Amino acid sequence: MAGPGARTSGPATGDGPAARSDLELLRAHVAGDRDAFTELFQRHRDRLWAVALRTIGDREEAADALQDAMLSAHRAAARFRGDSAVTTWLHRIVVNACLDRMRRRQTHATVPLPDGVHGDGDPGRHTGGVEPAAPVRDHDTALVVRQALAALPAEQRAALVLVDVQGYPVAEVARILDVAEGTVKSRCARGRARLAVVLGHLRTGSDEPVDVPRVTAGNRRPPEGVGSSSGRARPDASQEES
């Protein structure tokens, strides 16, 4: 396992144990390798898509935001300085693309369709990835929770999606969002408080109130390929300071 200072780690999903790291792929892309960026995107596609979808709440908007983000990353790759993990950089661009789109259009997010299903019935049509499905018995409750999540202010929603849904450490989310760790904690706390009020009518099978300190259990393990070392995020989502 990579130590706390590792910043180039990424799941070895390429051809065998010699698969290139995220940073090696990004550098190869800058050097002119036409397949490197595609391989990098494919490696992290499902997680990036999940962040975009759950942040915006609408599949078409999420697909557009993800496309915008990847175009931005593709063009800005030469300005990546390696001061943060490549995945942190990619997630920052995706989240900012989602927030920019939400602010620009000033629309409320819609409730997502059932997991992995698009309006035309074609799973994963936009990204090739299928969102993890919730257990059938929890499906209705999950939709209600998502509707409540979609009603949160954009900044609170983004923090909750990254921390509670995707399972990122608060320190990593702070770097992705380019805010202080205390700000992330505050946004999550306010978001959870809003959800607790909205979802207070829900009951479990034992007729006990649903515990909603977190939107969902999400990924309880630290996400692969995301460094946990300290460091401040750069002001520009698509580039790093010199």
NORMOUR-V605380 format. One record per run of one state. SS is the DSSP state (~ for helix, > for strand, _ for the rest). FROM is the first residue (numbers start at 0). TO is the last residue. Records with the same first field share a line. If there is no record, write none. Layout:
SS: FROM-TO, FROM-TO
This chain:
_: 0-20, 31-34, 56-57, 79-84, 105-134, 150-152, 165-168, 177-179, 198-201, 203-207, 209-241
~: 21-30, 35-55, 58-78, 85-104, 135-149, 153-164, 169-176, 180-197
>: 202-202, 208-208
